[in-house]
Amino acid sequence: MRASAQMLTVGAAAALLIGCVSGPAASKDADESRVLVFSKTAGFRHDSIPEGIAAVRDLGTEGGFAVDATEDAGAFTTRNLARYDAVVFLSTTGDVLDDTQQAAFERYIERGGGYVGIHAAADTEYDWAFYGGLAGAYFQSHPAIQPATVDVEDRAHPATSDLPKAWDRTDEWYNYRSNPREHAHVLASLDESSYTGGTMSGDHPIAWCQEYRGGRAFYTGGGHTKESYAEPAFRRHLSGGIRYAIGDAQADCRPENGYRPLFDGTAQSLSAWKQAGPGSFSLSDDGTLTSHGGLGMLWYTGSGADSGADSGGDSGFGSYSLKLDWKVAGDDNSGVFVGFPASDDPWSAVNNGYEIQIDATDAPDRTTGAVYSFQSADIKKRDRALNPPGEWNTYEIRVEGERLRVWLNGVKVNDFTNTDPARSLRDGHVGIQNHGADDQVSFRDIRIKELPTKPATPLPHGASSGN
């Protein structure tokens, strides 16, 4: 049964489940991923559940993970759940697990298990606080099925990286009892002006992810209709969510609030950026910047047509969190520069600032997550967090005083403190490198959040704090 992802007969499924509950758990190959689809209902039952199960099975065949499906809550034992990398709650409704089963599932999540909630998974277990936190929000109401525009907020997460920024589709659009944005990472939200019946005052998350009590969780409000599971875009959305939950793809699922865009994918936002040195970046229709030639750098001047008085300007940035998404096509080289003075010479950034490297194939102090030539990333953590070429990654580069920290897909991989008298991180610009003719690196959604300025820590004797 371990290798089969085909539909089991009723008798075989029952025998399997009884064995899982009462007998020894089957072993799982180290490289095998397995997903359990759970679709028990104690309230309204969606007629799209069979299509949903079939779609997950198809995604498993395509994505290399095995799929079991059940409506028997007896599958929720510690021993049986240990066989699965994620459990998909597919339009479950009402109170579907007893206290013992709930406790087993809590232990499963706390030991690193994955959760995927689809549509009415938010209409489930209202009296179980752990589940409410895991799902992210509970269902409140919904208007009639109708078209709406989904605003994709995260362009790097595998569940949303292949979607258009404005995703138009038809479904039953849930309103929720609370907004998950403060404790979960919102991937997509509804444009309430594009349909009737939204009740969340214009901030209406519809898909999100989070790390919760040791496990990974992904929820999407889509999936009411049978037709959803035949939509290529919705299937990619669901596939990416499952890949995240089982740990096959990495993403930054920490809550993200208070950031403003420096580059939002539009040509207008590029007016605040300037190319220094040779090479260039091209802007595609999907809002992606891709490097060409080099060795040069595109840097944020803060003097664009729509930039505000606090957007950096000639003074640069002081204390801040910089986030951006990046992708390499293969063995490509690039980096993100911080803490350098305004200059049309890209070597000014090299000599006066710091580069956070992207290329993963060089020496340890010159690879992904490294402060280039100064300090290597934690290689073990970096390797676990890094997505391969062709997939998006997210950096957070946090500068506070002379301290520089780097998160890769939500995992802290570097913590560096400047002690070089010739450099300072306290006031400087940010930029992205176009390394050379053979390197192709793409960037999306560059955003920043200013942080409170911390008291200055004196540099070594005789050092200057300026650039």
SULVENVEN-V515885 format. One record per run of one state. SS is the DSSP state (a for helix, b for strand, c for the rest). FROM is the first residue (numbers start at 1). LEN is the number of residues. If there is no record, write none. Layout:
SS_FROM_LEN / SS_FROM_LEN
This chain:
c_1_9 / a_10_13 / c_23_10 / b_33_6 / c_39_2 / b_41_1 / c_42_7 / a_49_15 / c_64_1 / b_65_6 / c_71_2 / a_73_3 / c_76_2 / a_78_4 / c_82_4 / b_86_5 / c_91_2 / b_93_2 / c_95_4 / a_99_12 / c_111_3 / b_114_5 / a_119_5 / b_124_1 / c_125_4 / a_129_7 / c_136_3 / b_139_4 / c_143_3 / b_146_7 / c_153_13 / b_166_6 / c_172_2 / b_174_3 / c_177_3 / a_180_3 / c_183_2 / b_185_6 / c_191_1 / a_192_3 / c_195_9 / b_204_9 / c_213_2 / b_215_6 / c_221_5 / a_226_5 / c_231_1 / a_232_15 / c_247_13 / b_260_4 / c_264_5 / a_269_4 / b_273_5 / c_278_2 / b_280_4 / c_284_5 / b_289_4 / c_293_3 / b_296_5 / c_301_12 / a_313_3 / c_316_1 / b_317_1 / c_318_2 / b_320_9 / c_329_6 / b_335_6 / c_341_5 / a_346_7 / c_353_1 / b_354_4 / c_358_6 / a_364_3 / c_367_4 / b_371_1 / c_372_3 / b_375_1 / c_376_3 / a_379_7 / c_386_7 / b_393_8 / c_401_2 / b_403_6 / c_409_2 / b_411_7 / c_418_10 / b_428_7 / c_435_6 / b_441_10 / c_451_17
